[in-house]
Amino acid sequence: MTEEDLDRLRQLAANGDTDAIGQLVELAGERGDMEELRRLADTGSQDALDQLVELAYEREDFDELRRLADTGSRDAADILTELSE
C-alpha cells in the first residue's frame, strides 16, 4: 500500500468511514505502528485500543501499558496487575 493509499484511508476514517478505520487498524497492527494505533484509539476506535494494548504487551512496553491503564483501559490495567503478581 502506498503512502497515497494510506492518506486516502486516513481521510475516509476522519470522515467516519468504519471500513477505513478497520483497515487502518489492521495495517497499523501488521506494521507495529503504535503511533497510528494511538491516533485511532484516541478517536474512539476500540479495535485500535485493543491492538495497541496487545502490541504494548508483546513489546513489554510497560510505560505504554501504564499510559493506557491511566486513560481507562481495563485490559491494560489487568495485564499490569497480572505482571506485577
PyMOL Python script that loads the backbone (N, CA, C, O; Angstrom):
from pymol import cmd

cmd.read_pdbstr("""\
ATOM      1  N   MET A   1       0.844  -1.173   0.000  1.00  0.00           N
ATOM      2  CA  MET A   1       0.000   0.000   0.000  1.00  0.00           C
ATOM      3  C   MET A   1       0.889   1.236   0.000  1.00  0.00           C
ATOM      4  O   MET A   1       1.847   1.332   0.767  1.00  0.00           O
ATOM      5  N   THR A   2       0.560   2.162  -0.861  1.00  0.00           N
ATOM      6  CA  THR A   2       1.359   3.385  -0.978  1.00  0.00           C
ATOM      7  C   THR A   2       0.973   4.383   0.106  1.00  0.00           C
ATOM      8  O   THR A   2      -0.063   4.247   0.757  1.00  0.00           O
ATOM      9  N   GLU A   3       1.809   5.370   0.285  1.00  0.00           N
ATOM     10  CA  GLU A   3       1.514   6.436   1.243  1.00  0.00           C
ATOM     11  C   GLU A   3       0.255   7.190   0.814  1.00  0.00           C
ATOM     12  O   GLU A   3      -0.524   7.646   1.652  1.00  0.00           O
ATOM     13  N   GLU A   4       0.067   7.313  -0.491  1.00  0.00           N
ATOM     14  CA  GLU A   4      -1.146   7.948  -1.015  1.00  0.00           C
ATOM     15  C   GLU A   4      -2.394   7.165  -0.604  1.00  0.00           C
ATOM     16  O   GLU A   4      -3.404   7.750  -0.211  1.00  0.00           O
ATOM     17  N   ASP A   5      -2.313   5.844  -0.698  1.00  0.00           N
ATOM     18  CA  ASP A   5      -3.432   4.986  -0.291  1.00  0.00           C
ATOM     19  C   ASP A   5      -3.725   5.159   1.201  1.00  0.00           C
ATOM     20  O   ASP A   5      -4.882   5.248   1.611  1.00  0.00           O
ATOM     21  N   LEU A   6      -2.669   5.203   1.997  1.00  0.00           N
ATOM     22  CA  LEU A   6      -2.839   5.404   3.445  1.00  0.00           C
ATOM     23  C   LEU A   6      -3.469   6.761   3.744  1.00  0.00           C
ATOM     24  O   LEU A   6      -4.349   6.873   4.598  1.00  0.00           O
ATOM     25  N   ASP A   7      -3.015   7.781   3.039  1.00  0.00           N
ATOM     26  CA  ASP A   7      -3.591   9.112   3.241  1.00  0.00           C
ATOM     27  C   ASP A   7      -5.075   9.123   2.901  1.00  0.00           C
ATOM     28  O   ASP A   7      -5.869   9.753   3.598  1.00  0.00           O
ATOM     29  N   ARG A   8      -5.450   8.428   1.833  1.00  0.00           N
ATOM     30  CA  ARG A   8      -6.859   8.340   1.440  1.00  0.00           C
ATOM     31  C   ARG A   8      -7.664   7.621   2.523  1.00  0.00           C
ATOM     32  O   ARG A   8      -8.753   8.062   2.889  1.00  0.00           O
ATOM     33  N   LEU A   9      -7.121   6.509   3.035  1.00  0.00           N
ATOM     34  CA  LEU A   9      -7.806   5.787   4.113  1.00  0.00           C
ATOM     35  C   LEU A   9      -7.952   6.663   5.354  1.00  0.00           C
ATOM     36  O   LEU A   9      -8.995   6.661   6.007  1.00  0.00           O
ATOM     37  N   ARG A  10      -6.904   7.405   5.668  1.00  0.00           N
ATOM     38  CA  ARG A  10      -6.968   8.297   6.836  1.00  0.00           C
ATOM     39  C   ARG A  10      -8.048   9.360   6.665  1.00  0.00           C
ATOM     40  O   ARG A  10      -8.759   9.697   7.612  1.00  0.00           O
ATOM     41  N   GLN A  11      -8.162   9.878   5.451  1.00  0.00           N
ATOM     42  CA  GLN A  11      -9.192  10.885   5.186  1.00  0.00           C
ATOM     43  C   GLN A  11     -10.581  10.270   5.342  1.00  0.00           C
ATOM     44  O   GLN A  11     -11.461  10.869   5.960  1.00  0.00           O
ATOM     45  N   LEU A  12     -10.777   9.082   4.787  1.00  0.00           N
ATOM     46  CA  LEU A  12     -12.061   8.397   4.922  1.00  0.00           C
ATOM     47  C   LEU A  12     -12.370   8.121   6.397  1.00  0.00           C
ATOM     48  O   LEU A  12     -13.497   8.313   6.856  1.00  0.00           O
ATOM     49  N   ALA A  13     -11.355   7.671   7.122  1.00  0.00           N
ATOM     50  CA  ALA A  13     -11.530   7.375   8.547  1.00  0.00           C
ATOM     51  C   ALA A  13     -11.893   8.641   9.321  1.00  0.00           C
ATOM     52  O   ALA A  13     -12.748   8.611  10.207  1.00  0.00           O
ATOM     53  N   ALA A  14     -11.247   9.737   8.985  1.00  0.00           N
ATOM     54  CA  ALA A  14     -11.533  11.007   9.654  1.00  0.00           C
ATOM     55  C   ALA A  14     -12.969  11.454   9.414  1.00  0.00           C
ATOM     56  O   ALA A  14     -13.542  12.196  10.211  1.00  0.00           O
ATOM     57  N   ASN A  15     -13.536  10.997   8.316  1.00  0.00           N
ATOM     58  CA  ASN A  15     -14.924  11.320   7.992  1.00  0.00           C
ATOM     59  C   ASN A  15     -15.902  10.269   8.511  1.00  0.00           C
ATOM     60  O   ASN A  15     -17.086  10.293   8.173  1.00  0.00           O
ATOM     61  N   GLY A  16     -15.397   9.342   9.338  1.00  0.00           N
ATOM     62  CA  GLY A  16     -16.273   8.378   9.992  1.00  0.00           C
ATOM     63  C   GLY A  16     -16.484   7.061   9.264  1.00  0.00           C
ATOM     64  O   GLY A  16     -17.353   6.283   9.658  1.00  0.00           O
ATOM     65  N   ASP A  17     -15.722   6.787   8.220  1.00  0.00           N
ATOM     66  CA  ASP A  17     -15.866   5.538   7.473  1.00  0.00           C
ATOM     67  C   ASP A  17     -15.310   4.382   8.310  1.00  0.00           C
ATOM     68  O   ASP A  17     -14.097   4.250   8.470  1.00  0.00           O
ATOM     69  N   THR A  18     -16.201   3.556   8.836  1.00  0.00           N
ATOM     70  CA  THR A  18     -15.776   2.482   9.740  1.00  0.00           C
ATOM     71  C   THR A  18     -14.944   1.419   9.027  1.00  0.00           C
ATOM     72  O   THR A  18     -14.073   0.804   9.642  1.00  0.00           O
ATOM     73  N   ASP A  19     -15.199   1.196   7.743  1.00  0.00           N
ATOM     74  CA  ASP A  19     -14.373   0.243   6.993  1.00  0.00           C
ATOM     75  C   ASP A  19     -12.941   0.749   6.878  1.00  0.00           C
ATOM     76  O   ASP A  19     -11.992  -0.022   7.015  1.00  0.00           O
ATOM     77  N   ALA A  20     -12.788   2.039   6.627  1.00  0.00           N
ATOM     78  CA  ALA A  20     -11.453   2.633   6.527  1.00  0.00           C
ATOM     79  C   ALA A  20     -10.741   2.561   7.872  1.00  0.00           C
ATOM     80  O   ALA A  20      -9.545   2.276   7.930  1.00  0.00           O
ATOM     81  N   ILE A  21     -11.471   2.818   8.948  1.00  0.00           N
ATOM     82  CA  ILE A  21     -10.886   2.717  10.287  1.00  0.00           C
ATOM     83  C   ILE A  21     -10.399   1.295  10.529  1.00  0.00           C
ATOM     84  O   ILE A  21      -9.285   1.087  11.010  1.00  0.00           O
ATOM     85  N   GLY A  22     -11.235   0.320  10.196  1.00  0.00           N
ATOM     86  CA  GLY A  22     -10.854  -1.082  10.367  1.00  0.00           C
ATOM     87  C   GLY A  22      -9.618  -1.446   9.570  1.00  0.00           C
ATOM     88  O   GLY A  22      -8.740  -2.158  10.058  1.00  0.00           O
ATOM     89  N   GLN A  23      -9.551  -0.955   8.338  1.00  0.00           N
ATOM     90  CA  GLN A  23      -8.376  -1.240   7.506  1.00  0.00           C
ATOM     91  C   GLN A  23      -7.122  -0.597   8.101  1.00  0.00           C
ATOM     92  O   GLN A  23      -6.054  -1.210   8.123  1.00  0.00           O
ATOM     93  N   LEU A  24      -7.257   0.637   8.580  1.00  0.00           N
ATOM     94  CA  LEU A  24      -6.105   1.311   9.187  1.00  0.00           C
ATOM     95  C   LEU A  24      -5.622   0.579  10.433  1.00  0.00           C
ATOM     96  O   LEU A  24      -4.419   0.446  10.655  1.00  0.00           O
ATOM     97  N   VAL A  25      -6.564   0.106  11.244  1.00  0.00           N
ATOM     98  CA  VAL A  25      -6.192  -0.646  12.443  1.00  0.00           C
ATOM     99  C   VAL A  25      -5.437  -1.908  12.052  1.00  0.00           C
ATOM    100  O   VAL A  25      -4.392  -2.220  12.623  1.00  0.00           O
ATOM    101  N   GLU A  26      -5.967  -2.624  11.083  1.00  0.00           N
ATOM    102  CA  GLU A  26      -5.320  -3.857  10.636  1.00  0.00           C
ATOM    103  C   GLU A  26      -3.921  -3.586  10.090  1.00  0.00           C
ATOM    104  O   GLU A  26      -2.967  -4.279  10.444  1.00  0.00           O
ATOM    105  N   LEU A  27      -3.802  -2.588   9.240  1.00  0.00           N
ATOM    106  CA  LEU A  27      -2.500  -2.254   8.657  1.00  0.00           C
ATOM    107  C   LEU A  27      -1.511  -1.789   9.727  1.00  0.00           C
ATOM    108  O   LEU A  27      -0.344  -2.180   9.711  1.00  0.00           O
ATOM    109  N   ALA A  28      -1.976  -0.962  10.644  1.00  0.00           N
ATOM    110  CA  ALA A  28      -1.098  -0.475  11.713  1.00  0.00           C
ATOM    111  C   ALA A  28      -0.642  -1.621  12.602  1.00  0.00           C
ATOM    112  O   ALA A  28       0.510  -1.657  13.032  1.00  0.00           O
ATOM    113  N   GLY A  29      -1.540  -2.555  12.876  1.00  0.00           N
ATOM    114  CA  GLY A  29      -1.172  -3.725  13.667  1.00  0.00           C
ATOM    115  C   GLY A  29      -0.113  -4.567  12.976  1.00  0.00           C
ATOM    116  O   GLY A  29       0.843  -5.023  13.602  1.00  0.00           O
ATOM    117  N   GLU A  30      -0.297  -4.766  11.674  1.00  0.00           N
ATOM    118  CA  GLU A  30       0.677  -5.549  10.901  1.00  0.00           C
ATOM    119  C   GLU A  30       2.041  -4.873  10.880  1.00  0.00           C
ATOM    120  O   GLU A  30       3.073  -5.541  10.938  1.00  0.00           O
ATOM    121  N   ARG A  31       2.040  -3.546  10.796  1.00  0.00           N
ATOM    122  CA  ARG A  31       3.300  -2.792  10.748  1.00  0.00           C
ATOM    123  C   ARG A  31       3.869  -2.520  12.138  1.00  0.00           C
ATOM    124  O   ARG A  31       5.011  -2.080  12.271  1.00  0.00           O
ATOM    125  N   GLY A  32       3.076  -2.781  13.166  1.00  0.00           N
ATOM    126  CA  GLY A  32       3.517  -2.452  14.518  1.00  0.00           C
ATOM    127  C   GLY A  32       3.576  -0.953  14.744  1.00  0.00           C
ATOM    128  O   GLY A  32       4.399  -0.464  15.518  1.00  0.00           O
ATOM    129  N   ASP A  33       2.699  -0.226  14.065  1.00  0.00           N
ATOM    130  CA  ASP A  33       2.692   1.229  14.105  1.00  0.00           C
ATOM    131  C   ASP A  33       1.858   1.717  15.287  1.00  0.00           C
ATOM    132  O   ASP A  33       0.657   1.958  15.168  1.00  0.00           O
ATOM    133  N   MET A  34       2.527   1.856  16.422  1.00  0.00           N
ATOM    134  CA  MET A  34       1.832   2.254  17.644  1.00  0.00           C
ATOM    135  C   MET A  34       1.319   3.690  17.564  1.00  0.00           C
ATOM    136  O   MET A  34       0.288   4.005  18.159  1.00  0.00           O
ATOM    137  N   GLU A  35       2.005   4.551  16.854  1.00  0.00           N
ATOM    138  CA  GLU A  35       1.556   5.935  16.722  1.00  0.00           C
ATOM    139  C   GLU A  35       0.203   5.992  16.003  1.00  0.00           C
ATOM    140  O   GLU A  35      -0.704   6.700  16.439  1.00  0.00           O
ATOM    141  N   GLU A  36       0.074   5.258  14.919  1.00  0.00           N
ATOM    142  CA  GLU A  36      -1.199   5.225  14.184  1.00  0.00           C
ATOM    143  C   GLU A  36      -2.294   4.622  15.062  1.00  0.00           C
ATOM    144  O   GLU A  36      -3.421   5.117  15.080  1.00  0.00           O
ATOM    145  N   LEU A  37      -1.967   3.566  15.781  1.00  0.00           N
ATOM    146  CA  LEU A  37      -2.950   2.948  16.664  1.00  0.00           C
ATOM    147  C   LEU A  37      -3.374   3.901  17.777  1.00  0.00           C
ATOM    148  O   LEU A  37      -4.553   3.954  18.128  1.00  0.00           O
ATOM    149  N   ARG A  38      -2.428   4.652  18.334  1.00  0.00           N
ATOM    150  CA  ARG A  38      -2.766   5.640  19.369  1.00  0.00           C
ATOM    151  C   ARG A  38      -3.740   6.677  18.814  1.00  0.00           C
ATOM    152  O   ARG A  38      -4.734   7.022  19.453  1.00  0.00           O
ATOM    153  N   ARG A  39      -3.436   7.164  17.617  1.00  0.00           N
ATOM    154  CA  ARG A  39      -4.287   8.176  16.999  1.00  0.00           C
ATOM    155  C   ARG A  39      -5.702   7.635  16.795  1.00  0.00           C
ATOM    156  O   ARG A  39      -6.681   8.322  17.087  1.00  0.00           O
ATOM    157  N   LEU A  40      -5.804   6.416  16.299  1.00  0.00           N
ATOM    158  CA  LEU A  40      -7.116   5.809  16.065  1.00  0.00           C
ATOM    159  C   LEU A  40      -7.841   5.535  17.385  1.00  0.00           C
ATOM    160  O   LEU A  40      -9.050   5.742  17.494  1.00  0.00           O
ATOM    161  N   ALA A  41      -7.098   5.073  18.373  1.00  0.00           N
ATOM    162  CA  ALA A  41      -7.700   4.809  19.683  1.00  0.00           C
ATOM    163  C   ALA A  41      -8.195   6.114  20.305  1.00  0.00           C
ATOM    164  O   ALA A  41      -9.255   6.153  20.930  1.00  0.00           O
ATOM    165  N   ASP A  42      -7.422   7.174  20.127  1.00  0.00           N
ATOM    166  CA  ASP A  42      -7.810   8.473  20.677  1.00  0.00           C
ATOM    167  C   ASP A  42      -9.081   9.028  20.036  1.00  0.00           C
ATOM    168  O   ASP A  42      -9.758   9.873  20.621  1.00  0.00           O
ATOM    169  N   THR A  43      -9.401   8.552  18.835  1.00  0.00           N
ATOM    170  CA  THR A  43     -10.638   8.996  18.177  1.00  0.00           C
ATOM    171  C   THR A  43     -11.792   8.054  18.475  1.00  0.00           C
ATOM    172  O   THR A  43     -12.886   8.212  17.934  1.00  0.00           O
ATOM    173  N   GLY A  44     -11.541   7.059  19.351  1.00  0.00           N
ATOM    174  CA  GLY A  44     -12.636   6.205  19.805  1.00  0.00           C
ATOM    175  C   GLY A  44     -12.673   4.790  19.262  1.00  0.00           C
ATOM    176  O   GLY A  44     -13.635   4.067  19.521  1.00  0.00           O
ATOM    177  N   SER A  45     -11.660   4.369  18.516  1.00  0.00           N
ATOM    178  CA  SER A  45     -11.669   3.013  17.964  1.00  0.00           C
ATOM    179  C   SER A  45     -11.257   1.997  19.033  1.00  0.00           C
ATOM    180  O   SER A  45     -10.105   1.959  19.465  1.00  0.00           O
ATOM    181  N   GLN A  46     -12.214   1.186  19.442  1.00  0.00           N
ATOM    182  CA  GLN A  46     -11.929   0.144  20.428  1.00  0.00           C
ATOM    183  C   GLN A  46     -10.986  -0.902  19.847  1.00  0.00           C
ATOM    184  O   GLN A  46     -10.134  -1.437  20.557  1.00  0.00           O
ATOM    185  N   ASP A  47     -11.138  -1.195  18.549  1.00  0.00           N
ATOM    186  CA  ASP A  47     -10.246  -2.158  17.906  1.00  0.00           C
ATOM    187  C   ASP A  47      -8.802  -1.667  17.938  1.00  0.00           C
ATOM    188  O   ASP A  47      -7.881  -2.450  18.172  1.00  0.00           O
ATOM    189  N   ALA A  48      -8.606  -0.374  17.704  1.00  0.00           N
ATOM    190  CA  ALA A  48      -7.259   0.199  17.761  1.00  0.00           C
ATOM    191  C   ALA A  48      -6.706   0.119  19.178  1.00  0.00           C
ATOM    192  O   ALA A  48      -5.531  -0.193  19.374  1.00  0.00           O
ATOM    193  N   LEU A  49      -7.542   0.397  20.153  1.00  0.00           N
ATOM    194  CA  LEU A  49      -7.112   0.313  21.550  1.00  0.00           C
ATOM    195  C   LEU A  49      -6.720  -1.116  21.909  1.00  0.00           C
ATOM    196  O   LEU A  49      -5.695  -1.340  22.552  1.00  0.00           O
ATOM    197  N   ASP A  50      -7.530  -2.072  21.496  1.00  0.00           N
ATOM    198  CA  ASP A  50      -7.224  -3.476  21.765  1.00  0.00           C
ATOM    199  C   ASP A  50      -5.897  -3.881  21.124  1.00  0.00           C
ATOM    200  O   ASP A  50      -5.080  -4.558  21.748  1.00  0.00           O
ATOM    201  N   GLN A  51      -5.689  -3.464  19.880  1.00  0.00           N
ATOM    202  CA  GLN A  51      -4.450  -3.782  19.169  1.00  0.00           C
ATOM    203  C   GLN A  51      -3.262  -3.104  19.832  1.00  0.00           C
ATOM    204  O   GLN A  51      -2.181  -3.685  19.919  1.00  0.00           O
ATOM    205  N   LEU A  52      -3.455  -1.893  20.293  1.00  0.00           N
ATOM    206  CA  LEU A  52      -2.386  -1.146  20.965  1.00  0.00           C
ATOM    207  C   LEU A  52      -1.982  -1.831  22.266  1.00  0.00           C
ATOM    208  O   LEU A  52      -0.793  -1.961  22.558  1.00  0.00           O
ATOM    209  N   VAL A  53      -2.960  -2.266  23.043  1.00  0.00           N
ATOM    210  CA  VAL A  53      -2.670  -2.992  24.279  1.00  0.00           C
ATOM    211  C   VAL A  53      -1.894  -4.267  23.960  1.00  0.00           C
ATOM    212  O   VAL A  53      -0.914  -4.585  24.633  1.00  0.00           O
ATOM    213  N   GLU A  54      -2.329  -4.988  22.944  1.00  0.00           N
ATOM    214  CA  GLU A  54      -1.657  -6.233  22.563  1.00  0.00           C
ATOM    215  C   GLU A  54      -0.214  -5.983  22.143  1.00  0.00           C
ATOM    216  O   GLU A  54       0.688  -6.708  22.561  1.00  0.00           O
ATOM    217  N   LEU A  55       0.009  -4.966  21.322  1.00  0.00           N
ATOM    218  CA  LEU A  55       1.375  -4.655  20.891  1.00  0.00           C
ATOM    219  C   LEU A  55       2.245  -4.219  22.063  1.00  0.00           C
ATOM    220  O   LEU A  55       3.398  -4.636  22.169  1.00  0.00           O
ATOM    221  N   ALA A  56       1.707  -3.395  22.931  1.00  0.00           N
ATOM    222  CA  ALA A  56       2.474  -2.940  24.095  1.00  0.00           C
ATOM    223  C   ALA A  56       2.868  -4.130  24.961  1.00  0.00           C
ATOM    224  O   ALA A  56       3.988  -4.195  25.466  1.00  0.00           O
ATOM    225  N   TYR A  57       1.951  -5.060  25.128  1.00  0.00           N
ATOM    226  CA  TYR A  57       2.246  -6.266  25.911  1.00  0.00           C
ATOM    227  C   TYR A  57       3.330  -7.092  25.236  1.00  0.00           C
ATOM    228  O   TYR A  57       4.284  -7.520  25.885  1.00  0.00           O
ATOM    229  N   GLU A  58       3.185  -7.319  23.931  1.00  0.00           N
ATOM    230  CA  GLU A  58       4.181  -8.112  23.198  1.00  0.00           C
ATOM    231  C   GLU A  58       5.565  -7.480  23.266  1.00  0.00           C
ATOM    232  O   GLU A  58       6.571  -8.186  23.329  1.00  0.00           O
ATOM    233  N   ARG A  59       5.615  -6.154  23.255  1.00  0.00           N
ATOM    234  CA  ARG A  59       6.895  -5.438  23.272  1.00  0.00           C
ATOM    235  C   ARG A  59       7.393  -5.173  24.693  1.00  0.00           C
ATOM    236  O   ARG A  59       8.454  -4.582  24.894  1.00  0.00           O
ATOM    237  N   GLU A  60       6.608  -5.620  25.671  1.00  0.00           N
ATOM    238  CA  GLU A  60       6.923  -5.359  27.073  1.00  0.00           C
ATOM    239  C   GLU A  60       7.111  -3.863  27.324  1.00  0.00           C
ATOM    240  O   GLU A  60       8.009  -3.441  28.053  1.00  0.00           O
ATOM    241  N   ASP A  61       6.244  -3.087  26.705  1.00  0.00           N
ATOM    242  CA  ASP A  61       6.271  -1.636  26.833  1.00  0.00           C
ATOM    243  C   ASP A  61       5.369  -1.242  28.009  1.00  0.00           C
ATOM    244  O   ASP A  61       4.209  -0.871  27.830  1.00  0.00           O
ATOM    245  N   PHE A  62       5.933  -1.334  29.202  1.00  0.00           N
ATOM    246  CA  PHE A  62       5.167  -1.101  30.419  1.00  0.00           C
ATOM    247  C   PHE A  62       4.742   0.358  30.564  1.00  0.00           C
ATOM    248  O   PHE A  62       3.696   0.644  31.147  1.00  0.00           O
ATOM    249  N   ASP A  63       5.543   1.279  30.041  1.00  0.00           N
ATOM    250  CA  ASP A  63       5.148   2.688  30.080  1.00  0.00           C
ATOM    251  C   ASP A  63       3.872   2.898  29.276  1.00  0.00           C
ATOM    252  O   ASP A  63       2.967   3.608  29.715  1.00  0.00           O
ATOM    253  N   GLU A  64       3.800   2.283  28.107  1.00  0.00           N
ATOM    254  CA  GLU A  64       2.596   2.412  27.278  1.00  0.00           C
ATOM    255  C   GLU A  64       1.409   1.730  27.954  1.00  0.00           C
ATOM    256  O   GLU A  64       0.299   2.262  27.940  1.00  0.00           O
ATOM    257  N   LEU A  65       1.632   0.573  28.537  1.00  0.00           N
ATOM    258  CA  LEU A  65       0.549  -0.105  29.247  1.00  0.00           C
ATOM    259  C   LEU A  65       0.038   0.753  30.402  1.00  0.00           C
ATOM    260  O   LEU A  65      -1.171   0.837  30.618  1.00  0.00           O
ATOM    261  N   ARG A  66       0.945   1.392  31.148  1.00  0.00           N
ATOM    262  CA  ARG A  66       0.534   2.274  32.234  1.00  0.00           C
ATOM    263  C   ARG A  66      -0.244   3.477  31.700  1.00  0.00           C
ATOM    264  O   ARG A  66      -1.254   3.879  32.277  1.00  0.00           O
ATOM    265  N   ARG A  67       0.234   4.042  30.596  1.00  0.00           N
ATOM    266  CA  ARG A  67      -0.459   5.177  29.996  1.00  0.00           C
ATOM    267  C   ARG A  67      -1.880   4.782  29.594  1.00  0.00           C
ATOM    268  O   ARG A  67      -2.837   5.519  29.832  1.00  0.00           O
ATOM    269  N   LEU A  68      -1.996   3.609  28.982  1.00  0.00           N
ATOM    270  CA  LEU A  68      -3.316   3.132  28.564  1.00  0.00           C
ATOM    271  C   LEU A  68      -4.213   2.851  29.769  1.00  0.00           C
ATOM    272  O   LEU A  68      -5.401   3.174  29.759  1.00  0.00           O
ATOM    273  N   ALA A  69      -3.638   2.253  30.792  1.00  0.00           N
ATOM    274  CA  ALA A  69      -4.412   1.982  32.010  1.00  0.00           C
ATOM    275  C   ALA A  69      -4.872   3.294  32.643  1.00  0.00           C
ATOM    276  O   ALA A  69      -6.010   3.402  33.102  1.00  0.00           O
ATOM    277  N   ASP A  70      -3.991   4.282  32.667  1.00  0.00           N
ATOM    278  CA  ASP A  70      -4.328   5.586  33.249  1.00  0.00           C
ATOM    279  C   ASP A  70      -5.434   6.297  32.481  1.00  0.00           C
ATOM    280  O   ASP A  70      -6.162   7.113  33.046  1.00  0.00           O
ATOM    281  N   THR A  71      -5.559   5.988  31.192  1.00  0.00           N
ATOM    282  CA  THR A  71      -6.610   6.621  30.391  1.00  0.00           C
ATOM    283  C   THR A  71      -7.876   5.773  30.353  1.00  0.00           C
ATOM    284  O   THR A  71      -8.816   6.078  29.620  1.00  0.00           O
ATOM    285  N   GLY A  72      -7.893   4.686  31.164  1.00  0.00           N
ATOM    286  CA  GLY A  72      -9.127   3.924  31.314  1.00  0.00           C
ATOM    287  C   GLY A  72      -9.174   2.545  30.689  1.00  0.00           C
ATOM    288  O   GLY A  72     -10.220   1.896  30.716  1.00  0.00           O
ATOM    289  N   SER A  73      -8.068   2.079  30.124  1.00  0.00           N
ATOM    290  CA  SER A  73      -8.086   0.743  29.511  1.00  0.00           C
ATOM    291  C   SER A  73      -8.046  -0.332  30.593  1.00  0.00           C
ATOM    292  O   SER A  73      -7.034  -0.520  31.267  1.00  0.00           O
ATOM    293  N   ARG A  74      -9.147  -1.016  30.742  1.00  0.00           N
ATOM    294  CA  ARG A  74      -9.243  -2.105  31.724  1.00  0.00           C
ATOM    295  C   ARG A  74      -8.293  -3.243  31.351  1.00  0.00           C
ATOM    296  O   ARG A  74      -7.679  -3.850  32.228  1.00  0.00           O
ATOM    297  N   ASP A  75      -8.169  -3.535  30.047  1.00  0.00           N
ATOM    298  CA  ASP A  75      -7.276  -4.611  29.606  1.00  0.00           C
ATOM    299  C   ASP A  75      -5.825  -4.314  29.976  1.00  0.00           C
ATOM    300  O   ASP A  75      -5.108  -5.189  30.463  1.00  0.00           O
ATOM    301  N   ALA A  76      -5.402  -3.083  29.741  1.00  0.00           N
ATOM    302  CA  ALA A  76      -4.028  -2.704  30.094  1.00  0.00           C
ATOM    303  C   ALA A  76      -3.822  -2.801  31.596  1.00  0.00           C
ATOM    304  O   ALA A  76      -2.784  -3.282  32.051  1.00  0.00           O
ATOM    305  N   ALA A  77      -4.796  -2.349  32.367  1.00  0.00           N
ATOM    306  CA  ALA A  77      -4.702  -2.436  33.830  1.00  0.00           C
ATOM    307  C   ALA A  77      -4.629  -3.885  34.283  1.00  0.00           C
ATOM    308  O   ALA A  77      -3.849  -4.216  35.176  1.00  0.00           O
ATOM    309  N   ASP A  78      -5.431  -4.751  33.676  1.00  0.00           N
ATOM    310  CA  ASP A  78      -5.413  -6.175  34.035  1.00  0.00           C
ATOM    311  C   ASP A  78      -4.057  -6.806  33.732  1.00  0.00           C
ATOM    312  O   ASP A  78      -3.541  -7.588  34.530  1.00  0.00           O
ATOM    313  N   ILE A  79      -3.485  -6.468  32.588  1.00  0.00           N
ATOM    314  CA  ILE A  79      -2.170  -7.015  32.230  1.00  0.00           C
ATOM    315  C   ILE A  79      -1.120  -6.545  33.225  1.00  0.00           C
ATOM    316  O   ILE A  79      -0.299  -7.342  33.679  1.00  0.00           O
ATOM    317  N   LEU A  80      -1.136  -5.271  33.568  1.00  0.00           N
ATOM    318  CA  LEU A  80      -0.173  -4.761  34.543  1.00  0.00           C
ATOM    319  C   LEU A  80      -0.330  -5.452  35.895  1.00  0.00           C
ATOM    320  O   LEU A  80       0.663  -5.748  36.560  1.00  0.00           O
ATOM    321  N   THR A  81      -1.564  -5.710  36.300  1.00  0.00           N
ATOM    322  CA  THR A  81      -1.808  -6.400  37.560  1.00  0.00           C
ATOM    323  C   THR A  81      -1.246  -7.807  37.508  1.00  0.00           C
ATOM    324  O   THR A  81      -0.582  -8.248  38.446  1.00  0.00           O
ATOM    325  N   GLU A  82      -1.507  -8.513  36.421  1.00  0.00           N
ATOM    326  CA  GLU A  82      -1.003  -9.885  36.259  1.00  0.00           C
ATOM    327  C   GLU A  82       0.520  -9.919  36.278  1.00  0.00           C
ATOM    328  O   GLU A  82       1.118 -10.804  36.891  1.00  0.00           O
ATOM    329  N   LEU A  83       1.146  -8.956  35.607  1.00  0.00           N
ATOM    330  CA  LEU A  83       2.608  -8.937  35.533  1.00  0.00           C
ATOM    331  C   LEU A  83       3.256  -8.579  36.854  1.00  0.00           C
ATOM    332  O   LEU A  83       4.411  -8.933  37.092  1.00  0.00           O
ATOM    333  N   SER A  84       2.536  -7.888  37.713  1.00  0.00           N
ATOM    334  CA  SER A  84       3.121  -7.483  38.994  1.00  0.00           C
ATOM    335  C   SER A  84       2.955  -8.554  40.064  1.00  0.00           C
ATOM    336  O   SER A  84       3.508  -8.424  41.157  1.00  0.00           O
ATOM    337  N   GLU A  85       2.206  -9.603  39.768  1.00  0.00           N
ATOM    338  CA  GLU A  85       1.978 -10.667  40.762  1.00  0.00           C
ATOM    339  C   GLU A  85       3.109 -11.664  40.762  1.00  0.00           C
ATOM    340  O   GLU A  85       3.086 -12.624  41.532  1.00  0.00           O
TER     341      GLU A  85
END
""", "prot")
cmd.dss("prot")
cmd.show_as("cartoon", "prot")
cmd.util.cbc("prot")
cmd.orient("prot")
